[in-house]
Amino acid sequence: MRYGFVSLILCLIFMEPIQAGGKDSLINSTFLGGPGRNVYGNRAPDRLELQWSFYLGEGETTLSRKAGNRTWKGCGWTGQPLLVKTEDTLYIIQGAYDHHLKKIRASDGELIWQYAFDDVIKGTGTLYASPDKDQLIILQGSRLGLNKYLDHPIITSYQAIDYHSGKALWKMNVPFFASYSRDVDGSALIVDSLAHLGLENGQFIVFDPRPEKAEMRDGFLQPRILESHRLYAREDTRSHGLNLVTESSPCLLGDHIYITSGSGHVYGYHLKTRQIDWDFITGSDMDGSPVVTSDSCLLVTLEKQHIPGKGGVMKLNPQKAPDSSCVEWFLPVGNAAVAEWKGGIIGSASVNDHTRPEGYPHIAAVNTLDSLLYIIDYKNTQTYKVLGPDSSTWYFKPVVLDSVLIGPSISTPIIVGNRIITAGYWGIYLFEYSPEGRLKRLDAQPFGCEATPVVHENKVYIGSRNGYLYCFGN
C-alpha cells in the first residue's frame, strides 16, 4: 500500500466513532465520512420504512443582479447530515435552505437549536474537536449572502458554530478573486489540528479553526489563515471565463492533500513542503470530491463542460507524473441536459473498501445526469480503450458490473456492506448487490433529492428538495 503513516492511521480511525473529548463521539464528522472521503456508515437497513420527517423550511437566495432572487426548499447538494453521539443520544447537524444550521435529535427529529446564516446552506460541514479545550466546533459554509453580490466588501460565507450552544465563534470574510463565486460548499479536511479547504473563489486555504487563535479583522473575529494557494492557472480564465469555482472537498492520501477544481485541474498539495506539486489537467469542471481507493489511487468525476469529449469518472494514480500515464482508466457517461448541466457526473464516486463483505469485489458506484447508477470493478479494466474527455487521448475502460435506471442525479451513492443507498430527482433507492456486482432493488421512496444520505445503525438520514429531512430504516 502507498498510504503514508498519518493517512493510514486516520483511515483506520474513521472506521469507528471518534471520541471528541468529554461526552461527544463523532460518527460522521465531514462529507463522506473521513479523510479519504470513503466512509458512509456501519449497518444499512433492508427496507426504507419512514421513521420520521422534519420540515427544514425554505428561504430566499440571490442568483445575480440580473436574475434576482429565488426561493429554495429543504436542502441540496452536497447536504449530507453530520452525526454526533453525545452520551447515549445521537444528533444530526444539518444545513438547510431556510438559512439555518440545525441540531436535530436523530431518534425522533426533534429540533434542539438552529443558527441563522446570511444565505442558504448547501454544503456539508466538518466537525472539529479542539485539541486544547473540551469543545466541539462545526465548520460550515453557505452561499454568499441574501441581496449581496460579488463586489460586496463583507461576505461571511464560512463560519464556526459551537456544537453544544449553537452560537457563532468566528466568521470568515471570503475574499473576491477571479472566480464568479464567494460561496463555500466544500467540507474542510482536518490534519494535525489545522483545517484545509477549497473555497468557491478559487483558493485553497490552510487555517487554524481554534476560536482562541482567531483575530480581529474587518471589525469582527476571524480565523487565522496560514496559507492560500490559487486553484487555477492564469490561462484558465480564457478557457473557463470566471467559472473557476472549487466546490469539492479535499482528501488525504499519504503526505498529500488532493482536491478537484472547476478550473479543470486535480491538484496535489504536499503537507511537508506546503506547496502544490502535482497538477493533472482534465479540462472539465469537476464538482465531485476526489475519493481514495484501497490501492492508493483517486477516483474523480467530470462534468460535461469545457471539454470536447464526454464527462464521466476517472481513476488516477498520483504516484505517477500528472499526465496521461497516471490515468488507470476512464468511464465516459452519456450527455443529458438537466438544469444548467449538459451531462457527466456532478456528485462524487463511492467505494466499498471499508465495509466490503468477504468474497465481494472492490467496487465503485456513481450516479449520472443521464439517469444511471453504475457499479464498477475499479481494480480491473477491459482490454480495449475509449476516448478521454479531450476526445484525443485513449484510456482503458473499467469493468462495469451493472447499471440501473434511477433518474437524473447529482447526489453521491453510499455503500455499506452489500447495500447501496442512492438518491436523485426521481427518489431514493435501496439496492443490494451480489458477489458478482449485480444489483437487486429492495425498496424506494419517491421524492426529489440532491443531497447525499448517511447511514447509521440501520437508519438512513437524507434531506430533500421538497422541504423535509427524512429518517428511513427498519
C-alpha positions as a Python dict, from the first residue, in 0.01 Angstrom:
ca = {
    (1, 'M'): (0, 0, 0),
    (2, 'R'): (113, 355, -69),
    (3, 'Y'): (-59, 513, 231),
    (4, 'G'): (167, 729, 442),
    (5, 'F'): (162, 663, 816),
    (6, 'V'): (-65, 959, 901),
    (7, 'S'): (-312, 872, 626),
    (8, 'L'): (-328, 506, 726),
    (9, 'I'): (-392, 584, 1091),
    (10, 'L'): (-663, 836, 1004),
    (11, 'C'): (-838, 594, 770),
    (12, 'L'): (-837, 324, 1039),
    (13, 'I'): (-965, 568, 1300),
    (14, 'F'): (-1254, 684, 1083),
    (15, 'M'): (-1388, 330, 1058),
    (16, 'E'): (-1502, 365, 1422),
    (17, 'P'): (-1661, 659, 1613),
    (18, 'I'): (-1402, 914, 1725),
    (19, 'Q'): (-1403, 1033, 2083),
    (20, 'A'): (-1400, 1411, 2055),
    (21, 'G'): (-1325, 1471, 2418),
    (22, 'G'): (-1571, 1466, 2705),
    (23, 'K'): (-1906, 1313, 2613),
    (24, 'D'): (-1908, 1354, 2232),
    (25, 'S'): (-1832, 1079, 1979),
    (26, 'L'): (-1806, 1172, 1612),
    (27, 'I'): (-1997, 928, 1390),
    (28, 'N'): (-1994, 1120, 1059),
    (29, 'S'): (-1766, 1420, 1106),
    (30, 'T'): (-1734, 1550, 749),
    (31, 'F'): (-1857, 1494, 393),
    (32, 'L'): (-1826, 1125, 303),
    (33, 'G'): (-1708, 1033, 647),
    (34, 'G'): (-1334, 1082, 671),
    (35, 'P'): (-1003, 1197, 525),
    (36, 'G'): (-1032, 961, 225),
    (37, 'R'): (-1395, 1066, 155),
    (38, 'N'): (-1483, 695, 156),
    (39, 'V'): (-1671, 603, 478),
    (40, 'Y'): (-2050, 610, 480),
    (41, 'G'): (-2187, 424, 783),
    (42, 'N'): (-2186, 97, 973),
    (43, 'R'): (-2508, -101, 915),
    (44, 'A'): (-2760, -42, 637),
    (45, 'P'): (-3131, -132, 659),
    (46, 'D'): (-3308, -383, 434),
    (47, 'R'): (-3605, -153, 370),
    (48, 'L'): (-3690, 218, 364),
    (49, 'E'): (-3978, 250, 607),
    (50, 'L'): (-4043, 610, 711),
    (51, 'Q'): (-3944, 663, 1076),
    (52, 'W'): (-3997, 1038, 1091),
    (53, 'S'): (-3978, 1356, 884),
    (54, 'F'): (-3878, 1707, 985),
    (55, 'Y'): (-3961, 2020, 785),
    (56, 'L'): (-3636, 2204, 717),
    (57, 'G'): (-3813, 2506, 570),
    (58, 'E'): (-3744, 2733, 275),
    (59, 'G'): (-3553, 3051, 208),
    (60, 'E'): (-3460, 3310, -50),
    (61, 'T'): (-3124, 3326, -221),
    (62, 'T'): (-2984, 3581, -466),
    (63, 'L'): (-2872, 3444, -802),
    (64, 'S'): (-2739, 3768, -953),
    (65, 'R'): (-2832, 4131, -1006),
    (66, 'K'): (-2998, 4034, -1334),
    (67, 'A'): (-3166, 3707, -1229),
    (68, 'G'): (-3282, 3832, -890),
    (69, 'N'): (-3388, 3609, -602),
    (70, 'R'): (-3528, 3256, -585),
    (71, 'T'): (-3692, 3055, -307),
    (72, 'W'): (-3548, 2709, -238),
    (73, 'K'): (-3686, 2438, -10),
    (74, 'G'): (-3525, 2174, 209),
    (75, 'C'): (-3159, 2113, 137),
    (76, 'G'): (-2946, 2042, -167),
    (77, 'W'): (-2603, 1935, -288),
    (78, 'T'): (-2398, 1819, -101),
    (79, 'G'): (-2614, 1838, 211),
    (80, 'Q'): (-2502, 1518, 386),
    (81, 'P'): (-2602, 1507, 755),
    (82, 'L'): (-2327, 1508, 1016),
    (83, 'L'): (-2375, 1268, 1310),
    (84, 'V'): (-2260, 1306, 1669),
    (85, 'K'): (-2338, 1087, 1968),
    (86, 'T'): (-2346, 1286, 2292),
    (87, 'E'): (-2354, 1046, 2584),
    (88, 'D'): (-2619, 797, 2462),
    (89, 'T'): (-2807, 1027, 2224),
    (90, 'L'): (-2742, 1059, 1851),
    (91, 'Y'): (-2776, 1404, 1695),
    (92, 'I'): (-2784, 1532, 1337),
    (93, 'I'): (-2619, 1853, 1219),
    (94, 'Q'): (-2795, 1967, 902),
    (95, 'G'): (-2768, 2283, 693),
    (96, 'A'): (-3085, 2397, 518),
    (97, 'Y'): (-3218, 2634, 256),
    (98, 'D'): (-3403, 2837, 520),
    (99, 'H'): (-3054, 2978, 602),
    (100, 'H'): (-3028, 2782, 929),
    (101, 'L'): (-2781, 2528, 1057),
    (102, 'K'): (-2980, 2288, 1275),
    (103, 'K'): (-2908, 2038, 1550),
    (104, 'I'): (-3174, 1766, 1544),
    (105, 'R'): (-3224, 1463, 1768),
    (106, 'A'): (-3189, 1157, 1544),
    (107, 'S'): (-3432, 933, 1731),
    (108, 'D'): (-3742, 1145, 1663),
    (109, 'G'): (-3647, 1451, 1453),
    (110, 'E'): (-3680, 1698, 1741),
    (111, 'L'): (-3510, 2035, 1680),
    (112, 'I'): (-3256, 2120, 1953),
    (113, 'W'): (-3126, 2453, 1819),
    (114, 'Q'): (-3080, 2642, 1495),
    (115, 'Y'): (-2843, 2918, 1394),
    (116, 'A'): (-2909, 3165, 1110),
    (117, 'F'): (-2653, 3219, 834),
    (118, 'D'): (-2672, 3505, 581),
    (119, 'D'): (-2793, 3278, 299),
    (120, 'V'): (-2897, 2923, 212),
    (121, 'I'): (-2668, 2642, 325),
    (122, 'K'): (-2580, 2385, 57),
    (123, 'G'): (-2263, 2205, 155),
    (124, 'T'): (-2180, 1965, 436),
    (125, 'G'): (-1989, 2097, 735),
    (126, 'T'): (-1696, 1950, 925),
    (127, 'L'): (-1683, 1875, 1298),
    (128, 'Y'): (-1363, 1997, 1465),
    (129, 'A'): (-1267, 1874, 1811),
    (130, 'S'): (-1043, 2140, 1961),
    (131, 'P'): (-717, 1983, 2086),
    (132, 'D'): (-680, 2243, 2361),
    (133, 'K'): (-1033, 2258, 2501),
    (134, 'D'): (-1324, 2022, 2555),
    (135, 'Q'): (-1505, 2194, 2268),
    (136, 'L'): (-1669, 2062, 1953),
    (137, 'I'): (-1694, 2310, 1667),
    (138, 'I'): (-1894, 2296, 1343),
    (139, 'L'): (-1714, 2449, 1043),
    (140, 'Q'): (-1986, 2533, 793),
    (141, 'G'): (-2014, 2719, 463),
    (142, 'S'): (-2308, 2886, 289),
    (143, 'R'): (-2392, 3092, -18),
    (144, 'L'): (-2252, 3444, -15),
    (145, 'G'): (-2547, 3632, 141),
    (146, 'L'): (-2903, 3732, 54),
    (147, 'N'): (-2912, 4050, -159),
    (148, 'K'): (-2534, 4060, -170),
    (149, 'Y'): (-2313, 4041, -479),
    (150, 'L'): (-1953, 3959, -562),
    (151, 'D'): (-1831, 4314, -505),
    (152, 'H'): (-1970, 4344, -151),
    (153, 'P'): (-1688, 4421, 96),
    (154, 'I'): (-1803, 4169, 360),
    (155, 'I'): (-1907, 3814, 265),
    (156, 'T'): (-1914, 3588, 573),
    (157, 'S'): (-1994, 3264, 390),
    (158, 'Y'): (-1788, 3046, 626),
    (159, 'Q'): (-1849, 3031, 1000),
    (160, 'A'): (-1765, 2833, 1314),
    (161, 'I'): (-2055, 2733, 1538),
    (162, 'D'): (-2034, 2577, 1884),
    (163, 'Y'): (-2193, 2230, 1869),
    (164, 'H'): (-2346, 2244, 2217),
    (165, 'S'): (-2476, 2601, 2231),
    (166, 'G'): (-2543, 2678, 1863),
    (167, 'K'): (-2361, 3011, 1898),
    (168, 'A'): (-2118, 3163, 1646),
    (169, 'L'): (-1749, 3152, 1742),
    (170, 'W'): (-1599, 3332, 1441),
    (171, 'K'): (-1684, 3430, 1082),
    (172, 'M'): (-1460, 3435, 775),
    (173, 'N'): (-1478, 3715, 519),
    (174, 'V'): (-1423, 3517, 196),
    (175, 'P'): (-1234, 3746, -45),
    (176, 'F'): (-1310, 3822, -410),
    (177, 'F'): (-1074, 3675, -672),
    (178, 'A'): (-1116, 3591, -1043),
    (179, 'S'): (-1392, 3338, -977),
    (180, 'Y'): (-1759, 3434, -1007),
    (181, 'S'): (-1843, 3294, -663),
    (182, 'R'): (-1770, 3368, -299),
    (183, 'D'): (-1984, 3081, -167),
    (184, 'V'): (-1842, 2789, 32),
    (185, 'D'): (-1975, 2441, -50),
    (186, 'G'): (-1673, 2227, 41),
    (187, 'S'): (-1606, 2043, 368),
    (188, 'A'): (-1280, 2116, 547),
    (189, 'L'): (-1021, 1842, 596),
    (190, 'I'): (-854, 1839, 939),
    (191, 'V'): (-487, 1734, 951),
    (192, 'D'): (-269, 1798, 1256),
    (193, 'S'): (-528, 2033, 1409),
    (194, 'L'): (-531, 2258, 1101),
    (195, 'A'): (-817, 2291, 853),
    (196, 'H'): (-763, 2260, 476),
    (197, 'L'): (-1040, 2385, 249),
    (198, 'G'): (-1116, 2484, -108),
    (199, 'L'): (-1328, 2797, -148),
    (200, 'E'): (-1551, 2885, -440),
    (201, 'N'): (-1336, 3193, -501),
    (202, 'G'): (-1078, 2951, -644),
    (203, 'Q'): (-842, 2943, -345),
    (204, 'F'): (-717, 2656, -131),
    (205, 'I'): (-659, 2774, 225),
    (206, 'V'): (-498, 2635, 539),
    (207, 'F'): (-627, 2790, 860),
    (208, 'D'): (-639, 2743, 1237),
    (209, 'P'): (-1002, 2680, 1341),
    (210, 'R'): (-949, 2736, 1714),
    (211, 'P'): (-1152, 3033, 1840),
    (212, 'E'): (-877, 3131, 2085),
    (213, 'K'): (-642, 3178, 1785),
    (214, 'A'): (-888, 3396, 1592),
    (215, 'E'): (-801, 3757, 1506),
    (216, 'M'): (-997, 4080, 1470),
    (217, 'R'): (-1022, 4172, 1102),
    (218, 'D'): (-1281, 4388, 924),
    (219, 'G'): (-1434, 4464, 1262),
    (220, 'F'): (-1511, 4107, 1372),
    (221, 'L'): (-1340, 3788, 1486),
    (222, 'Q'): (-1195, 3577, 1201),
    (223, 'P'): (-983, 3260, 1191),
    (224, 'R'): (-610, 3286, 1135),
    (225, 'I'): (-537, 3193, 773),
    (226, 'L'): (-188, 3046, 741),
    (227, 'E'): (-171, 2979, 366),
    (228, 'S'): (-362, 3050, 45),
    (229, 'H'): (-295, 2878, -290),
    (230, 'R'): (-461, 2952, -624),
    (231, 'L'): (-654, 2657, -775),
    (232, 'Y'): (-640, 2772, -1135),
    (233, 'A'): (-382, 2876, -1390),
    (234, 'R'): (-396, 3221, -1540),
    (235, 'E'): (-470, 3073, -1884),
    (236, 'D'): (-783, 2905, -1739),
    (237, 'T'): (-953, 3243, -1733),
    (238, 'R'): (-955, 3228, -2114),
    (239, 'S'): (-1100, 2875, -2146),
    (240, 'H'): (-1328, 2881, -1839),
    (241, 'G'): (-1402, 3250, -1803),
    (242, 'L'): (-1493, 3321, -1441),
    (243, 'N'): (-1600, 2959, -1380),
    (244, 'L'): (-1301, 2886, -1158),
    (245, 'V'): (-1514, 2763, -870),
    (246, 'T'): (-1391, 2496, -628),
    (247, 'E'): (-1693, 2318, -479),
    (248, 'S'): (-1529, 1988, -384),
    (249, 'S'): (-1385, 1870, -53),
    (250, 'P'): (-1015, 1780, -25),
    (251, 'C'): (-898, 1428, 62),
    (252, 'L'): (-584, 1291, 228),
    (253, 'L'): (-359, 1029, 70),
    (254, 'G'): (-12, 972, 211),
    (255, 'D'): (168, 1302, 257),
    (256, 'H'): (-54, 1482, 8),
    (257, 'I'): (-392, 1650, 9),
    (258, 'Y'): (-577, 1626, -324),
    (259, 'I'): (-856, 1849, -445),
    (260, 'T'): (-1051, 1887, -770),
    (261, 'S'): (-1126, 2227, -916),
    (262, 'G'): (-1381, 2376, -1151),
    (263, 'S'): (-1087, 2514, -1346),
    (264, 'G'): (-1023, 2160, -1477),
    (265, 'H'): (-735, 2058, -1250),
    (266, 'V'): (-673, 1787, -991),
    (267, 'Y'): (-418, 1939, -756),
    (268, 'G'): (-188, 1770, -504),
    (269, 'Y'): (-69, 1973, -205),
    (270, 'H'): (241, 1841, -23),
    (271, 'L'): (200, 1855, 356),
    (272, 'K'): (576, 1877, 416),
    (273, 'T'): (677, 2139, 159),
    (274, 'R'): (338, 2315, 191),
    (275, 'Q'): (326, 2364, -184),
    (276, 'I'): (113, 2235, -470),
    (277, 'D'): (344, 1999, -658),
    (278, 'W'): (103, 1776, -856),
    (279, 'D'): (-134, 1909, -1123),
    (280, 'F'): (-334, 1681, -1352),
    (281, 'I'): (-549, 1861, -1609),
    (282, 'T'): (-883, 1714, -1720),
    (283, 'G'): (-1010, 2040, -1868),
    (284, 'S'): (-1361, 1979, -1734),
    (285, 'D'): (-1547, 2137, -1447),
    (286, 'M'): (-1519, 1896, -1152),
    (287, 'D'): (-1764, 1938, -867),
    (288, 'G'): (-1727, 1595, -706),
    (289, 'S'): (-1468, 1535, -435),
    (290, 'P'): (-1171, 1304, -502),
    (291, 'V'): (-1214, 966, -331),
    (292, 'V'): (-926, 748, -206),
    (293, 'T'): (-929, 379, -304),
    (294, 'S'): (-777, 80, -123),
    (295, 'D'): (-495, 67, -381),
    (296, 'S'): (-398, 429, -306),
    (297, 'C'): (-547, 587, -615),
    (298, 'L'): (-806, 860, -665),
    (299, 'L'): (-1150, 847, -823),
    (300, 'V'): (-1251, 1181, -974),
    (301, 'T'): (-1574, 1269, -1153),
    (302, 'L'): (-1607, 1501, -1452),
    (303, 'E'): (-1893, 1715, -1569),
    (304, 'K'): (-1959, 1765, -1942),
    (305, 'Q'): (-1835, 2124, -1959),
    (306, 'H'): (-1538, 2296, -2127),
    (307, 'I'): (-1437, 1966, -2293),
    (308, 'P'): (-1500, 1826, -2644),
    (309, 'G'): (-1548, 1471, -2513),
    (310, 'K'): (-1778, 1321, -2254),
    (311, 'G'): (-1779, 1355, -1880),
    (312, 'G'): (-1753, 1053, -1653),
    (313, 'V'): (-1535, 903, -1381),
    (314, 'M'): (-1158, 857, -1390),
    (315, 'K'): (-912, 662, -1175),
    (316, 'L'): (-580, 839, -1120),
    (317, 'N'): (-255, 708, -973),
    (318, 'P'): (-94, 1012, -808),
    (319, 'Q'): (235, 826, -762),
    (320, 'K'): (290, 880, -1134),
    (321, 'A'): (355, 1200, -1322),
    (322, 'P'): (45, 1419, -1371),
    (323, 'D'): (-2, 1331, -1738),
    (324, 'S'): (-189, 1060, -1931),
    (325, 'S'): (33, 792, -1772),
    (326, 'C'): (-137, 840, -1434),
    (327, 'V'): (-483, 752, -1571),
    (328, 'E'): (-563, 391, -1481),
    (329, 'W'): (-900, 404, -1659),
    (330, 'F'): (-1182, 632, -1770),
    (331, 'L'): (-1555, 558, -1790),
    (332, 'P'): (-1738, 804, -2018),
    (333, 'V'): (-2109, 850, -1949),
    (334, 'G'): (-2391, 992, -2159),
    (335, 'N'): (-2477, 1354, -2223),
    (336, 'A'): (-2804, 1480, -2073),
    (337, 'A'): (-2949, 1828, -2036),
    (338, 'V'): (-3050, 1869, -1671),
    (339, 'A'): (-3096, 2223, -1538),
    (340, 'E'): (-2777, 2407, -1643),
    (341, 'W'): (-2575, 2087, -1687),
    (342, 'K'): (-2504, 1907, -2013),
    (343, 'G'): (-2406, 1565, -1882),
    (344, 'G'): (-2137, 1376, -1698),
    (345, 'I'): (-2122, 1331, -1322),
    (346, 'I'): (-2173, 1608, -1066),
    (347, 'G'): (-2153, 1410, -742),
    (348, 'S'): (-1861, 1206, -611),
    (349, 'A'): (-1781, 840, -660),
    (350, 'S'): (-1809, 598, -369),
    (351, 'V'): (-1624, 275, -284),
    (352, 'N'): (-1698, -28, -67),
    (353, 'D'): (-1348, -61, 80),
    (354, 'H'): (-1430, -3, 448),
    (355, 'T'): (-1734, -235, 468),
    (356, 'R'): (-1668, -477, 180),
    (357, 'P'): (-1804, -827, 256),
    (358, 'E'): (-1561, -1115, 220),
    (359, 'G'): (-1563, -1256, -131),
    (360, 'Y'): (-1704, -940, -289),
    (361, 'P'): (-1508, -730, -543),
    (362, 'H'): (-1373, -383, -477),
    (363, 'I'): (-1644, -172, -637),
    (364, 'A'): (-1709, 193, -707),
    (365, 'A'): (-2051, 348, -764),
    (366, 'V'): (-2151, 670, -940),
    (367, 'N'): (-2477, 846, -1028),
    (368, 'T'): (-2502, 1021, -1363),
    (369, 'L'): (-2703, 1304, -1509),
    (370, 'D'): (-2827, 1067, -1779),
    (371, 'S'): (-3017, 872, -1511),
    (372, 'L'): (-2794, 572, -1440),
    (373, 'L'): (-2633, 419, -1133),
    (374, 'Y'): (-2312, 240, -1237),
    (375, 'I'): (-2137, -34, -1040),
    (376, 'I'): (-1769, -63, -1141),
    (377, 'D'): (-1498, -313, -1059),
    (378, 'Y'): (-1243, -38, -1002),
    (379, 'K'): (-939, -269, -993),
    (380, 'N'): (-991, -425, -1338),
    (381, 'T'): (-1013, -291, -1692),
    (382, 'Q'): (-1135, -403, -2029),
    (383, 'T'): (-884, -495, -2299),
    (384, 'Y'): (-997, -206, -2518),
    (385, 'K'): (-975, 171, -2479),
    (386, 'V'): (-1216, 464, -2500),
    (387, 'L'): (-1167, 828, -2588),
    (388, 'G'): (-1094, 1056, -2296),
    (389, 'P'): (-1258, 1389, -2213),
    (390, 'D'): (-1028, 1569, -2456),
    (391, 'S'): (-1155, 1346, -2745),
    (392, 'S'): (-796, 1270, -2847),
    (393, 'T'): (-636, 1061, -2570),
    (394, 'W'): (-729, 693, -2535),
    (395, 'Y'): (-768, 530, -2195),
    (396, 'F'): (-861, 184, -2077),
    (397, 'K'): (-1223, 139, -1974),
    (398, 'P'): (-1306, -22, -1637),
    (399, 'V'): (-1518, -333, -1598),
    (400, 'V'): (-1879, -224, -1547),
    (401, 'L'): (-2055, -488, -1338),
    (402, 'D'): (-2406, -344, -1359),
    (403, 'S'): (-2609, -32, -1422),
    (404, 'V'): (-2968, 57, -1345),
    (405, 'L'): (-3204, 345, -1422),
    (406, 'I'): (-3265, 572, -1121),
    (407, 'G'): (-3333, 910, -1285),
    (408, 'P'): (-3105, 1212, -1313),
    (409, 'S'): (-2888, 1259, -1006),
    (410, 'I'): (-2622, 1489, -864),
    (411, 'S'): (-2614, 1302, -532),
    (412, 'T'): (-2339, 1061, -426),
    (413, 'P'): (-2438, 695, -372),
    (414, 'I'): (-2319, 540, -47),
    (415, 'I'): (-2214, 178, 0),
    (416, 'V'): (-2245, -3, 334),
    (417, 'G'): (-2180, -376, 333),
    (418, 'N'): (-2361, -524, 34),
    (419, 'R'): (-2617, -242, 27),
    (420, 'I'): (-2621, 78, -180),
    (421, 'I'): (-2839, 375, -94),
    (422, 'T'): (-2866, 631, -369),
    (423, 'A'): (-3088, 926, -449),
    (424, 'G'): (-3181, 1159, -733),
    (425, 'Y'): (-3460, 1365, -878),
    (426, 'W'): (-3690, 1059, -903),
    (427, 'G'): (-3642, 941, -544),
    (428, 'I'): (-3422, 746, -303),
    (429, 'Y'): (-3340, 380, -366),
    (430, 'L'): (-3206, 90, -165),
    (431, 'F'): (-3018, -179, -359),
    (432, 'E'): (-2844, -499, -270),
    (433, 'Y'): (-2551, -614, -483),
    (434, 'S'): (-2430, -970, -529),
    (435, 'P'): (-2070, -1103, -520),
    (436, 'E'): (-2082, -1066, -899),
    (437, 'G'): (-2181, -699, -864),
    (438, 'R'): (-2537, -743, -988),
    (439, 'L'): (-2796, -507, -844),
    (440, 'K'): (-3129, -601, -685),
    (441, 'R'): (-3370, -326, -582),
    (442, 'L'): (-3501, -371, -227),
    (443, 'D'): (-3702, -54, -173),
    (444, 'A'): (-3759, 304, -290),
    (445, 'Q'): (-3925, 628, -180),
    (446, 'P'): (-4045, 882, -439),
    (447, 'F'): (-3918, 1233, -368),
    (448, 'G'): (-3669, 1461, -540),
    (449, 'C'): (-3330, 1481, -380),
    (450, 'E'): (-2990, 1640, -448),
    (451, 'A'): (-2826, 1572, -112),
    (452, 'T'): (-2619, 1270, -14),
    (453, 'P'): (-2754, 1030, 251),
    (454, 'V'): (-2574, 892, 555),
    (455, 'V'): (-2634, 557, 730),
    (456, 'H'): (-2606, 459, 1096),
    (457, 'E'): (-2744, 156, 1283),
    (458, 'N'): (-2996, 52, 1015),
    (459, 'K'): (-3124, 406, 963),
    (460, 'V'): (-3085, 632, 658),
    (461, 'Y'): (-3090, 1012, 702),
    (462, 'I'): (-3136, 1233, 396),
    (463, 'G'): (-3271, 1578, 309),
    (464, 'S'): (-3483, 1656, 6),
    (465, 'R'): (-3583, 1944, -219),
    (466, 'N'): (-3946, 1913, -108),
    (467, 'G'): (-3851, 2077, 221),
    (468, 'Y'): (-3809, 1777, 450),
    (469, 'L'): (-3534, 1584, 625),
    (470, 'Y'): (-3620, 1213, 643),
    (471, 'C'): (-3526, 915, 854),
    (472, 'F'): (-3584, 577, 688),
    (473, 'G'): (-3499, 229, 801),
    (474, 'N'): (-3606, -95, 961),
}
